[in-house]
Amino acid sequence: VKASGVEVQVGQCDLTDSRMYVKVHAPSVSALAPELLAGYRSPYSGHTGAENPTVFAGFVLTNSETGGGAYTLTPQLTVEICGNGMTMTKDVFRRVHLGAKLDGGIVRPSEDTQRKNLELITAQARDTVATFLDPEYLAAKLAELAELAGQALPGPASEVVETVTRGLLYTDAQRADVLDMFVEGGQLTVGGVMHAVTAAAQKQANADTAHAMEADALRSMELAAAA
């Protein structure tokens, strides 16, 4: 982060039985996304996308707490008026823990090899963070989301939301949360379904569930468009 030269904030940290999550926000890397937020009203603040369509860059660091997994860096765009986090899972950077075997087999890596591996992963992480906090990257991701977000719902809103939430394998309680957020958000488009999902994520007591729902951002729009 320091190498990127971008000022950031740690927005949220969560620790579960199996994972650690750290959200890093970069409000200084922002862009206006009026197409993405057209007609949207935050269920939490009551502010509208018409008043403030600002979205800023950031990323989520996850790490296994059981010692046998991997750590990931995943870009996340955050809507300023409500805190909805849209995690761009297609661009995830993932690396296995340094304590794990480098390649398996019978060869035992030397200290020199492990040091060089650490240097490589550090450099890759530096480049990844710099990419995720780049204004051009933010603009490209917003354009990608806006392409779907403005589409009208292909059927009755309640049926579309039901199709999407069942397709995402949500529980009855999660489906009810998403529907409530959709109604309160007032954005009767495919993008409105995404905002409902990411807004509902903020209500989840379980951090694993909340982060998984934020990771459903793009998928929820794709399901809504095809419903």
C-alpha positions in Angstrom: 0.0 0.0 0.0 2.8 2.4 0.8 4.5 1.6 -2.5 1.3 2.6 -4.3 1.4 6.1 -2.9 -2.3 6.0 -2.2 -3.8 7.1 1.2 -6.1 4.4 2.5 -8.3 3.5 5.5 -8.9 0.2 7.1 -12.7 0.1 6.9 -13.4 -3.1 8.6 -11.8 -6.2 10.1 -13.4 -9.5 10.8 -12.1 -12.8 12.3 -14.1 -16.0 12.1 -13.2 -19.6 13.0 -11.6 -20.1 9.7 -10.9 -16.8 8.0 -9.6 -13.3 8.6 -11.0 -10.4 6.5 -9.5 -6.9 6.3 -11.3 -4.3 4.1 -9.1 -1.5 2.8 -10.8 1.6 1.4 -9.2 4.4 -0.7 -11.7 7.3 -0.7 -9.1 9.4 -2.6 -9.5 7.1 -5.6 -13.1 7.8 -6.5 -15.3 8.2 -9.5 -18.9 9.2 -10.3 -21.2 6.3 -11.3 -24.6 7.9 -12.1 -25.7 5.0 -14.3 -24.9 2.5 -11.5 -26.8 4.4 -8.9 -29.6 5.9 -10.9 -32.8 5.8 -8.8 -31.1 4.2 -5.8 -31.7 5.3 -2.2 -29.6 3.9 0.6 -31.7 1.9 3.1 -29.2 3.0 5.8 -28.6 6.7 5.2 -31.6 7.6 3.1 -29.3 9.5 0.7 -29.7 8.9 -3.0 -27.4 8.1 -5.9 -28.7 11.3 -7.7 -27.4 13.4 -4.8 -24.0 11.6 -4.6 -23.1 8.9 -7.1 -19.6 8.5 -5.7 -17.9 5.1 -5.7 -14.4 4.6 -4.4 -11.7 1.9 -4.8 -10.3 -0.6 -2.4 -9.7 -4.2 -1.8 -10.3 -7.1 0.7 -7.5 -9.1 2.2 -8.5 -12.6 3.3 -6.3 -15.1 5.0 -6.9 -18.6 6.3 -6.7 -18.9 10.1 -6.2 -22.6 10.1 -2.7 -22.5 8.5 -3.5 -24.7 5.5 -5.0 -22.4 3.0 -4.1 -19.3 1.0 -4.4 -15.6 1.3 -6.2 -13.5 -1.3 -6.4 -9.8 -2.4 -9.7 -9.0 -4.1 -10.7 -5.6 -5.4 -13.8 -4.1 -3.9 -15.7 -1.0 -5.0 -17.6 0.8 -2.3 -20.7 3.1 -2.7 -20.1 6.2 -0.5 -23.8 6.9 0.4 -24.4 3.4 1.9 -21.2 1.5 2.3 -22.3 -1.3 -0.1 -19.2 -3.2 -1.1 -19.1 -4.8 -4.6 -16.3 -7.4 -4.6 -14.8 -8.1 -8.0 -14.0 -11.8 -7.6 -12.9 -12.3 -11.2 -9.8 -10.3 -10.5 -8.7 -12.0 -7.3 -5.0 -12.5 -6.5 -4.4 -15.7 -4.6 -1.2 -17.2 -3.1 -0.7 -20.2 -0.9 0.8 -19.6 2.6 4.5 -19.3 2.7 4.6 -22.2 5.2 3.2 -24.6 2.7 5.3 -26.6 0.3 6.3 -24.6 -2.7 5.7 -27.4 -5.3 5.3 -30.6 -3.4 7.4 -33.7 -4.2 10.6 -34.8 -2.5 12.6 -31.6 -3.0 13.0 -29.6 0.2 13.3 -25.8 -0.7 16.4 -24.1 0.7 16.3 -20.9 2.7 17.4 -19.0 -0.4 14.6 -20.4 -2.4 12.0 -19.6 0.3 13.5 -16.0 0.5 13.2 -15.5 -3.2 9.7 -16.9 -3.2 8.8 -14.4 -0.4 10.3 -11.6 -2.5 8.3 -12.6 -5.5 5.0 -12.8 -3.6 5.7 -9.4 -2.0 6.4 -7.8 -5.4 3.2 -9.4 -6.8 1.2 -8.2 -3.9 2.6 -4.7 -4.4 1.7 -4.7 -8.0 -1.8 -6.1 -7.3 -2.6 -3.4 -4.8 -1.3 -0.7 -7.1 -3.6 -2.0 -9.8 -6.7 -2.1 -7.6 -6.1 1.4 -6.4 -5.5 2.8 -9.9 -8.2 5.3 -11.1 -8.2 3.6 -14.6 -9.0 0.3 -13.0 -11.8 1.8 -11.0 -13.3 3.4 -14.2 -13.0 0.1 -16.1 -14.8 -1.8 -13.4 -17.6 0.8 -13.1 -18.1 0.6 -16.9 -18.4 -3.1 -16.6 -21.0 -2.9 -13.9 -23.0 -0.1 -15.6 -23.4 -2.2 -18.7 -25.7 -4.5 -16.8 -27.0 -2.3 -14.0 -29.4 -0.1 -16.1 -31.3 -3.0 -17.6 -35.0 -3.2 -16.7 -36.0 -6.3 -14.7 -37.2 -9.0 -17.1 -40.2 -9.8 -14.9 -42.1 -8.9 -11.7 -39.6 -7.6 -9.1 -40.6 -10.1 -6.4 -40.1 -13.0 -8.8 -36.8 -11.8 -10.1 -35.5 -11.3 -6.5 -36.7 -14.8 -5.6 -35.0 -16.3 -8.6 -31.7 -14.6 -7.9 -31.6 -15.4 -4.2 -32.5 -19.0 -4.8 -29.9 -19.2 -7.5 -27.3 -17.9 -5.0 -28.5 -20.5 -2.5 -29.4 -18.0 0.2 -31.3 -19.0 3.3 -34.9 -17.9 3.8 -33.7 -15.2 6.2 -31.2 -13.9 3.6 -33.8 -13.9 0.9 -36.1 -11.9 3.1 -33.3 -9.4 3.8 -32.5 -9.0 0.1 -36.2 -8.4 -0.8 -36.5 -5.8 2.0 -33.4 -4.0 0.8 -34.6 -4.1 -2.8 -37.9 -2.5 -1.8 -36.2 0.2 0.4 -33.6 0.9 -2.3 -36.3 1.7 -4.8 -34.0 1.0 -7.8 -36.2 -1.2 -10.1 -33.4 -2.4 -12.3 -30.9 -5.2 -12.5 -28.5 -3.0 -10.7 -31.1 -2.6 -7.9 -30.9 -6.3 -7.3 -27.1 -6.1 -6.8 -27.5 -3.2 -4.4 -30.1 -5.1 -2.5 -27.7 -8.1 -2.1 -24.7 -6.0 -1.0 -26.9 -3.9 1.3 -28.3 -7.1 2.9 -24.7 -8.3 3.4 -24.3 -5.5 5.9 -27.0 -7.0 8.1 -25.4 -10.4 8.4 -24.1 -11.3 11.8 -21.8 -14.0 10.4 -18.7 -12.4 8.7 -18.2 -15.3 6.4 -21.8 -14.9 5.1 -21.5 -11.2 4.8 -18.3 -11.3 2.7 -19.7 -14.1 0.5 -22.7 -12.0 -0.3 -20.6 -9.0 -1.2 -18.7 -11.4 -3.5 -22.1 -12.1 -5.3 -22.3 -8.6 -6.6 -21.7 -9.2 -10.3 -23.3 -12.7 -10.2 -26.5 -11.3 -8.8 -26.9 -8.9 -11.7 -26.2 -11.6 -14.2 -28.9 -13.8 -12.6 -31.3 -10.9 -12.5 -30.8 -10.1 -16.2 -31.4 -13.7 -17.1 -34.4 -14.3 -14.8 
